[in-house]
Amino acid sequence: MTETTTGRAAPEDGSTAATRAFYDAIAEEYADRFRAALDESPLDRALLGAFAELVGPAGQVADLGCGPGRVTAHLASLGLRIFGLDLSESMLAVARREHPELRFDRGSMLELDLPDGSLAGAVSWYSSVHTPWERLPDLFGEVRRVLAPGGHLLLAFQVGDEPLRLDRPFGHPVALDFERRRPGPMAELLERAGFTVLSRTVRLSETDTASRVPQACLMARR
């Protein structure tokens, strides 16, 4: 295992600082709550499997906003050379404890400490939901920069027009907005950033039967 802090400082604007504080507070409970999420979601496993097959085992892959590392570990089990990146040191502590064979770095998706064209693939599994709409072109441009030509991006998010506000989750005195977005405008932003969108998948939640919020996943290629 390698524990690394990226060489660039994460841009601590209000959104970044709030996201870091939120996940630092809830890391342990969050990891417990979603530990079995992939086990309960065959459609998610299918999408991740398709991504792994497209990328292949030769190149390096980054799980951007990896949280406790469950998606990172799943993709590693499918043969990918993958590492996780996250803002929250508390989330990274959980990831390193539960998946000591994998690498997890601290850093921001908006300012990646990676050379141009160094990745074969990147995953943003519900991690762009804390990036303000006006910063998404910066995010997608940065991901495109670090992907090699032909590299793939897998982008998952909830569908909707209004954010979900979580206030005092698990009793902690923190709050954060989770942005819900439409696949069409997201695909347009990716295309403007230089991606070709290969697929759009929209489905109902397999596990959250109370809200049944649609879930979107875009597969794109640089």
N, C-alpha and C positions, 0 to 999 in steps of 0.2 A: 504494500500500500504506500502511496505517496500523498502526503498532505502538503498542499501548495496554496499560497496566497498569491494571486496574480500581481504582476508588476505594476499595472496601472491602478490608480485609485478609482473606485466606483463613483460615478457622478451623483453626489448626494443632494439631489434636488428634493423637493418635498415628497414627491411620489416614491422615490427610491428609499428615502429614510423611513417613510411610513410602512412600506412593504417589508423592509428589513426588520423593523421593530415588531410588526405583527407576527411574522413567522418565528422570530427569536422567542416570542412569548409562548407560542402554541406548539412548538416543534414536537414534543413528546406525544401530546394528545393527538395531534394531526397524524403522526406516523401510526399510532395504534388504530385510529379511526379508518384509515385507508389502506391498511396493510394487505387486506385481501381483495382490494378493488379489482385487480386484473383477473384474479381467480374467478370472480363473479361476472366478468364481461368478455365473452368469447368474441364479440365484434371488435373490441379494442385490441385483443390479442391478434386478431386477424389483420388489422391495420398495421400494427407494429411488426408482425411477421412479414407483410408485404414490403414494408420499408426496409427491413433487414435484408430481404432477398434482393431488392433493388440496389442497395448500397454494397453488400458483400463484405467479406471479412478482411479485405486487404488494407483499406484506408482507415484513418482515424475518424471517429464520430464523437460529437459533443451533445450531451443532454443538457440543454440550457434551461435553468430554473429547475434543477433536478430534485429539490426538496430532500426527502429522506432516502432517495435513491432506488425506489422500487422499479421505476421504468428503466433506469440505468441498468440495474441488475437483470431485469428481464431481457433486455436487448443483448447484454453480454452473454446470457445463456443461449441466445440464438446465434452466437458466433461473432458478434461485432466487437471491434476494438474501440471501446467507448469509455469516456470519462464524464463525470458530472460537474456542473458549474452552478453555484447558487450564491445569492446575496447573504443569506442567513447563516451565521456561524453555528447557531444551534441546530439548524437543519443538517448542516454538514457533519456535525458531531454525531447525530443519529445515523446518517448515511455511512460514515466511516466505521462506526461501531457495528452496524448490522451487515455491512458488505466490505470487510477489511481487505479483500482481494482486489478491490477496485480503487481508482483514483478519483478524488473529489477536490475541486478547487473552489476558492472563494472569488467572486467577481461579478460583474454586471454584463448582461446581454447587450447593453447599449454601447459598451466599450470593451470589446474582447481583446485580451492580451494574447493574440494568436497571429501568426503570419498570414499574409494574403494567400488564398488558395490552399490552405493546409489541411482542410477537412474534406472527407468524402461524404459526410452527412451531418445533419443537425436536427435535433428534435426540440420542439417547444410544446411540451405537453401541458396545456392549460397555464403556461407561465407568461404568455403575452397579455393576460387579462388584467394585469396591473400597470401596463404601459399605456399612458394617455394616447388617445387617437392621433393627436398631432405629432407624437413621437414614433408612431409605427413606421413611417418611411425611414427614419434613422435606424430603427431596429432591423428592418428587413434589408436595408442597405449594408449594415454591418454583418449580418449573416451571409449575405451574398459575397461580401469581400473575403470572408474566411473560407468559403466553399471553393473547392476546385471546380473547373468547368465540368459539367455533367453531374456535380454533386447534388444530393437530394435534401429537401427540408420537409419535415412532417410537423404540421401545425394544428393543434387541437384547441377548441374553445367552445363555450356555450353560446347558443343562438338566442338573440333577443335584441331589444332596443333600449332597455333600461338596465342599469347596473343592479347587482345584488349587493346590498349593504350588510356586512356581518359585524355586529356590535357585541363585544364581550363574549367571544367564542370560548367555550369551556370555562367560563367564569373569569377570564383574564381581562384586564382593563385596557383593551386595544380594540380598534375598529378599522375596517378596510373595505373599499369598493372592489367588486369583481365585475369587470366590464363584460357585457354580453353583446355580441356583434353578429352581423349578417354575413353569410359566406360570400355573396356577390361582391360587396365592397372590399372585403378582405382579399379576395382573389385579384381584384383590380389593383390594389396596392402592391401585391406581390409581383404582378406583371409589370407595373411601373418601375419596380426595383430591379427588374431584369430576370425574373423567374418565368418559367413556363409552368402553368398549373396543369398537372396531369390528372388529378381526380378531385372531386368534391363529394364528401360523404356526410349526410345528415341523418341522424337517428334519434329516437327517444332514449332517455336514460334507461339502462338495463337494471340499475340498482336503486335509483331515487324514484320510487313509484309514487311518492306523494306529490312532487312537483312536476315530474315528467318533462323537464326542460329539454328541448332538443340539443343535441351535441353535434358539433361540426368538426370535420377533420379535412384539411387540405394537404395534398401531396404535391410538391413542386420541385422542379429541377432547374438548377442554374444553367 
